[in-house]
Amino acid sequence: MRTIDKEYVLEMKSSAGAKNPAHYKYCTVPAGSSDIASLLFRTGNREMGEIPFGEDDSYQAHLIAGDTEVPEHYREQKVLDTTAPRLWLYDDDGKSLDLSNDAGFEIYIAGRMGLLIRFKER
């Protein structure tokens, strides 16, 4: 499993914008799947918690960094705000996503399956 960092997210944002300006905001990656409608998170600061969803399925995480703002429909449900430099997500089978960012992360959910992870800036 590859660790995803902020530079990768910004590179994917730039690449997506060049290909299709309507989809410039996000770097989207698989986040895992669940038969109990949730993923778990753990940080390098020993914070742990659940990311609840509205249905069982495979989930995608939209990753944002830099000047990309959190869309309004995500702002209502912040699950995590941490300064931890590492963030791991776990699905029913184990670790599903490995993220690294010195400034930390924010996790937001929206609707039944929306997941957005913001790589914070210093």
N, C-alpha and C positions, 0 to 999 in steps of 0.2 A: 504494500500500500504506500503510495506516494504522499508525502506531506505537501499540502497546498499552502503557499504563503501569499502575502499581499502583492508581490511583484507579478506572480502568475495571474492573479485576479485582474490586475490592471492591464496586463498584456492581452488577456482574453477579451476584456472590454474593448480595447483598442481594435483588436482583430474583428470582433463582431460588428463594431461600428463601421468599419471599412467595407464589410460585406453587405450589411443591411442596416442602414441608419435607424430604422424603427426599433431595432433590438440591441441598441448600444449599451444599455444599462447593466446587464447582468452577465456574470459568468455562471453557468448552471452545471451542477455536478450531481451524480447520484448520491443520496444521503442514507440509503438503506431501505429496508422493508420490514413490515411488522404485521403480525396477525392479532395484535392487541391495540392497534391504533396509537402507537407512541414510539418515540425514540428516547434514548437517554443521553445526557451530556455529562462530561466531566472536564474540569479545567486543571491547568497546572497549579492552581491555588487550592486544589482539593474541594472545589465547589462541585456539587452534583445535583442533577434534577431531571425532570421529565419534560419532554416536548410532546404535548398531547395533540392528536389529530382527530378529525371527525369520522374517519373510516380507515379500515385496514387496507394497505396497499404498499406499493413501492413509492418512495418519496424522492423528490428532487430538491436540492438546496440552491437558491439563488444567492450568489456571493457578490457583495459590493464593497468597493473601497474608493479612496480618493474623494473626488467632489460629487460622487453619486449620492443623492439624498434617498432616505428611506421613503418609499411611496406611502401616501396617506393611509391606504387601507391596511398597511402593516403596523402603523404607529400605535394602534390601540392595544396591541397585545405583545408587550415585550416580555420575553421569558427569561432573558439573562442580560446583564450588563456587567462585564468583568474587565479587569486590567491584566488578567492572566495571559501570559504569552503563548499558551498552548490550549487547544480545545479539541476534544475528541467526541465523536458521536458514536453511539452503539445501537444496533438494531437487534432483532431476535437472535441472530447468529453470532454477534460479536462486534468488534470495532468496524465501523463503516466509513468513517471520515476522520482525517487527521489534519488539523489546521494549525498554522504558526503565524503569530503577529506580535511583535514586541509591545504594541500599545493595547492589545486586548481585543475583545469582541462584544457584539450585541447580537442576540438572537430574537427574531420576531416571527410570529405566526399570523396567518390570516385565512379566513374561510375554513374549509374542511381539510385542506392539504397544503396550504401555502406555508413555505419556510424560507426565511431570508436571514442570512448571516452577514453582518456588517463588520469588516475589518476596521477597527478604530484608528484614528490618526493621533499623533502626539500633539 
